[in-house]
Amino acid sequence: MYQGHTVKLRKSYQDYDEFSNDLNNLAPGEAARVAKLVESTPLPTRFPDRRLMVAALLRLKFPGYGLQAYGERILPGGSALSLFGVEVPQAGRTRFLLFRKSGDSFNLVDDFVLSDGADIADVTVNDGKLVYLSRQGLVVLERPSPQ
């Protein structure tokens, strides 16, 4: 079960490792359906603490696929940005979720899907825009920053 939906697997697996190491573990026709679920499942827009935010991200992540935390970037004024990437199974895409930490709470401020080739590794704010950067510090994407 994933997000209340039964997902068919390609075969029966002996254990979780065997499942997660099989690059073709979903039954034919299931990858597109699972991708749509991972990309479109809504998350709450506010979490009172890090533990609840991470628990929601772990529920969003499809079993056997990746969840990447890119760390926190402290902003002037003391808030921080926390960027996460959720692998979209067998789709070559990642769902990026950006939270602004203020005190103990986390607010979802950006949520989008990009091709894995985008190589996003960090985010900052510049001139009122969210600027997503590669590992080399090059601008990959700019998006409006919510006020």
C-alpha positions as CSV (number, residue, x, y, z in Angstrom):
1,M,0.0,0.0,0.0
2,Y,1.2,3.5,-0.9
3,Q,-0.9,6.6,-0.1
4,G,-4.0,4.3,0.3
5,H,-3.4,2.6,-3.1
6,T,-2.4,-1.0,-3.7
7,V,0.7,-1.1,-6.0
8,K,1.5,-4.3,-7.9
9,L,5.1,-5.4,-8.0
10,R,6.8,-7.2,-10.9
11,K,7.4,-10.3,-8.7
12,S,7.4,-11.5,-5.1
13,Y,10.6,-10.4,-3.3
14,Q,12.4,-12.3,-0.5
15,D,13.2,-9.1,1.4
16,Y,13.3,-5.3,1.2
17,D,16.9,-5.2,-0.1
18,E,16.0,-7.5,-3.0
19,F,13.1,-5.2,-3.8
20,S,15.0,-2.0,-3.5
21,N,17.9,-3.3,-5.6
22,D,15.7,-4.3,-8.5
23,L,15.5,-1.4,-10.9
24,N,12.5,-2.9,-12.5
25,N,10.5,-3.8,-9.4
26,L,7.1,-2.4,-10.3
27,A,4.6,-4.4,-12.4
28,P,4.1,-3.3,-16.0
29,G,1.9,-0.2,-16.1
30,E,2.4,0.6,-12.4
31,A,5.4,3.0,-12.8
32,A,3.3,5.8,-14.3
33,R,0.6,5.5,-11.7
34,V,3.1,5.5,-8.8
35,A,5.0,8.5,-10.4
36,K,1.7,10.4,-10.5
37,L,1.0,9.6,-6.8
38,V,4.5,10.7,-5.7
39,E,4.3,13.9,-7.8
40,S,0.8,14.9,-6.8
41,T,0.2,13.7,-3.2
42,P,-0.4,16.9,-1.2
43,L,1.6,17.7,2.0
44,P,0.5,19.9,4.8
45,T,1.8,23.4,4.4
46,R,2.9,23.7,8.0
47,F,4.6,21.4,10.5
48,P,5.0,22.4,14.2
49,D,8.4,20.6,14.4
50,R,11.1,18.8,12.4
51,R,10.0,15.4,13.5
52,L,6.6,15.7,12.0
53,M,7.9,17.3,8.8
54,V,10.4,14.4,8.3
55,A,7.7,11.8,9.1
56,A,5.5,13.3,6.3
57,L,8.4,13.2,3.8
58,L,9.1,9.6,4.7
59,R,5.4,8.8,4.0
60,L,5.7,10.6,0.7
61,K,8.8,8.6,-0.4
62,F,7.9,5.4,-2.2
63,P,9.5,2.3,-0.5
64,G,12.8,1.4,-2.0
65,Y,13.4,4.8,-3.6
66,G,15.3,7.8,-2.5
67,L,14.8,10.8,-0.2
68,Q,17.6,13.3,-0.2
69,A,18.1,16.1,2.4
70,Y,20.2,19.0,1.1
71,G,20.8,20.6,4.5
72,E,19.7,24.0,5.9
73,R,20.7,27.4,4.6
74,I,20.4,30.1,7.4
75,L,18.9,33.3,6.1
76,P,19.3,36.9,7.4
77,G,16.8,37.3,10.3
78,G,17.4,33.8,11.7
79,S,15.0,31.7,9.6
80,A,16.4,28.8,7.5
81,L,15.6,27.0,4.2
82,S,15.5,23.2,4.2
83,L,15.5,21.5,0.8
84,F,14.5,17.9,0.2
85,G,14.3,15.7,-2.9
86,V,11.9,12.7,-3.3
87,E,12.8,10.3,-6.1
88,V,9.9,9.6,-8.5
89,P,10.1,5.8,-9.1
90,Q,11.3,4.8,-12.6
91,A,10.6,8.3,-14.0
92,G,14.0,10.0,-14.0
93,R,12.5,12.9,-12.0
94,T,12.7,14.3,-8.5
95,R,10.0,16.1,-6.5
96,F,11.7,19.0,-4.6
97,L,10.2,20.3,-1.5
98,L,11.4,23.5,0.2
99,F,10.6,24.4,3.8
100,R,11.2,27.6,5.7
101,K,12.1,27.0,9.3
102,S,11.1,29.7,11.7
103,G,11.6,28.9,15.4
104,D,10.7,25.2,15.7
105,S,8.1,25.2,12.9
106,F,8.5,24.4,9.2
107,N,6.4,25.9,6.4
108,L,6.3,24.5,2.9
109,V,7.2,27.3,0.5
110,D,8.0,25.5,-2.8
111,D,7.0,22.2,-4.3
112,F,7.9,21.2,-7.9
113,V,9.2,18.3,-10.0
114,L,12.2,18.4,-12.3
115,S,14.2,16.0,-14.4
116,D,17.0,14.3,-12.5
117,G,19.5,15.9,-14.9
118,A,18.8,19.3,-13.3
119,D,21.4,18.5,-10.6
120,I,19.9,20.8,-7.9
121,A,21.9,20.7,-4.7
122,D,21.2,24.0,-2.8
123,V,18.9,26.9,-2.7
124,T,19.2,30.6,-1.7
125,V,17.1,33.7,-1.9
126,N,18.2,36.6,-4.2
127,D,16.1,39.7,-5.2
128,G,12.9,38.1,-3.9
129,K,13.4,34.9,-5.9
130,L,14.2,31.3,-4.8
131,V,17.5,30.5,-6.6
132,Y,18.2,26.8,-6.9
133,L,21.9,26.0,-7.5
134,S,23.9,23.0,-8.8
135,R,26.8,21.4,-6.8
136,Q,29.1,23.7,-8.6
137,G,27.1,26.8,-7.5
138,L,25.6,27.4,-10.9
139,V,22.0,28.7,-11.2
140,V,19.7,25.8,-12.3
141,L,16.3,27.4,-11.7
142,E,14.8,30.6,-10.3
143,R,11.2,30.6,-8.9
144,P,9.2,33.3,-7.2
145,S,9.7,33.4,-3.5
146,P,6.4,33.4,-1.5
147,Q,6.0,36.4,0.7
